[in-house]
C-alpha cells in the first residue's frame, strides 16, 4: 500500500519543502570541480584544507566547507594515517624546550634515503628554517662527505646569513670535526637531540615525512639527474605554492616575506649578518685540511 508524501512527512516531522528540495548548482561548480580533480591528481596526499588553500591561491572564491562537500561527493579522500604518540623527553635541545623565535634563529637538518630504478643509492640533505618552515635545501647526491655538507651550508649562509642555532641528531655527518669547526667559526650553536628520540627534532621529521609522502612514494627515479630535477621542483612548490597548515595555510615563502618587510620598516634587528664569500671559503679550506688529516 502506497503512503502519500504528505502523511509520510507528517509522521517523520519533516516539512514537505525539505522533502522536495533539489540542490541548485552554482554557475562556477563545473570549473571548481575540474580544479579539484586536477589538484587531487597532482597532490593525492592533500586533504580538503590544503586543496582549499590552493584554490584560493588560484582565485576561486569558495568556502572550506564547500570544498569538503564536493570532495566527499566525488570520492576524493585521503586515507587516514595511524600516528603513534611519543613522549616529550627531557633534552633541553628538543623543539619544545628550545623553540625558534625568529627567522634564521633555528635551522634543522637531517638525511633521507632512497634508491633509483637500478638500485643505486640516493641520499638527500634536508634543511629547514623552523620559524618560517621554509625548505632551505633539498640536496640529493649518491653520498655526502663532510665537505659536501659544508658546501651546501656555505651557499645557504651567503644567501640568508648564518643561523643562530642548528638542530640535528648525533649522526656521524653532524658531529664530524670539520662540521664542528665550521659551525664554531661562524658562531652557530649546535642543538643535538637525545639518541633514539627523533620527536625532539620534530620539524625535520615532519619535513622529511612530507617529502617522502609526496615525492619518494610517488616517483621512480631513473638516475641522479632526474632525482635532482624533481627535488628542485618540489622545493620550489613547497616554499612558494604549497599551503602549510601551521602557517594558516600560507606558503612558507609568503609567510616569511610578511615578516621581513615590517621588521625592517619598524627598525627591528635585521637578519644575521651574511658572512662574506672569502671568510667562508677560508673556513672551508681549513676544515677540509682537518678532514684530510694534514
Helices and strands as residue ranges (DSSP letters): H 5-12, H 16-19, H 29-42, H 48-57, H 64-73, E 106-115, E 121-129, E 135-141, H 146-160, E 165-168, H 177-185, E 189-192, G 198-201, H 202-211, I 212-216, H 224-240, G 245-247, H 252-265, H 277-292
